[in-house]
Amino acid sequence: MKKLRHISTPSRRRILSSGLAVASALVTPAIVQAQAPYKRTLRMQSLNSGERLTITYWADGEHLAETFSAINWFMRDLRTNTTTQMSTDLLDLMWEIDQLTPSRAPLYTMSGYRSPTTNARLAARSEGVAENSFHMQGMAMDLTQDFNDVGMLYRVAKSLGKGGAGYYPTSRPFVHLDVGPPGTWVYPAPGRGDDSVS
């Protein structure tokens, strides 16, 4: 079986302390699974296409290369039907956050890969879209979950400190995740209107 290069995972102590610091509502089974997993499975549903994907992308200490064709297609740019290789660090971050939140529903994805053409069009329409977005490199994802407090999703991502975490609370609330340099933000800033685009 062809496997991708292993990427080191966070320690048991770091994951447990991060989860407890974020909210007392975190469920014990999720924390236990995050401590010593033998496989990692992502359950996702696209809010834009309606497509669903449940896939085990990591097992026995390795990322499974044979799963990435399906993952890349699920996270494609829906406007151009183009794909890129999605970052394994991003998938690991999504999985870890999913383990540390109370929802057991799929992660609802809003924007994964963006082609340069799509990103340029969105950036021209909204200050909330970066011209050099990590979406174009397969290093970012916009998502939400099925519970009311989307802010908890943001707080979990923020507590891990593993990349960028942005909270877009107005209109259709979502959280931006990327595996670029660490940073956090809320958009729009208090008192501003909402022109965010996913």
PyMOL commands that set and color helices and strands:
alter all, ss='L'
color gray80, all
select helices_A, chain A and resi 12-22+28-35+65-74+88-99+116-125+134-137+150-160
alter helices_A, ss='H'
color red, helices_A
select strands_A, chain A and resi 3-4+39-46+52-59+62-64+107-111+140-144+164-168+174-178+183-186
alter strands_A, ss='S'
color yellow, strands_A
deselect
rebuild
show_as cartoon
